[in-house]
Amino acid sequence: MSTTAVLRSEWIKVRSVRASAGSLLAVFVVTVAINVLATAAVGRAEADNEGADLLFGAFHALNFGQIAAIAFGTTAVSSEYLNGALRVSLAAVPNRNLLYAAKMTVVGALAVVAGQLTSFVTFLSGQAFMGSYALGLGDPGALRACVGGGLYLALMALFAAGLTVVLRSAVAVLSLLIPFILIVSFVVGDMAASVADFLPDHAGQQVLHQDPAGTLGPWTGLAVTAAWAAAALLAGWWALRRRDA
């Protein structure tokens, strides 16, 4: 099969699996909905706190959206390991490098589009409720945070996709990553801030701060998250090449 045909087949797979399409839609819907509700309810009160980071607060809902992004990356890949579907895919596309590259390209492209749309709409819709505290895209760091927030969501989806190829189980990946993001990361952050700065979520979210105070800057933090995602993708590529279907 040609590269274009393989890419088209991977697009059809993602589109036809309801869990993948639903989780991709959830990245946008959950993030924007939670952000609007939270900003309308307590946005101005929180902004009045001394030392509040208004820009980081505008993207608080991305903490929920990243869970949906992880679910998208996981379910988009895990369907290959149900009922021997991978054997069918490899029968149609024996070139494992091409199959893996096409799958991750489709997953990454969809995650980038959904991430950027989510990030910009989240920021702009939330600021509509902030009154005199509202930020605009022209304020320092705002445009960078919008672009970086979308890339962060896409990187978390690719990180999960690579791990899913290694572990071959959506349950295993979700059971590992979601508690890590929601609990372990914060515990490590309280115990050793310098170590936590290099965790994938802590590092990537530096791009959302107006004035990052940690070890990493906004783009170097995002680069660390990209390194985590690249390591997971390389491990997935190695696993697909070495293991039996």
Salt bridges, closest charged atoms under 4 A:
GLU10 OE2 - LYS13 NZ 2.94
GLU10 OE1 - LYS103 NZ 2.65
ASP53 OD2 - HIS209 ND1 3.11
GLU80 OE2 - LYS13 NZ 2.60
GLU80 OE2 - LYS103 NZ 2.82
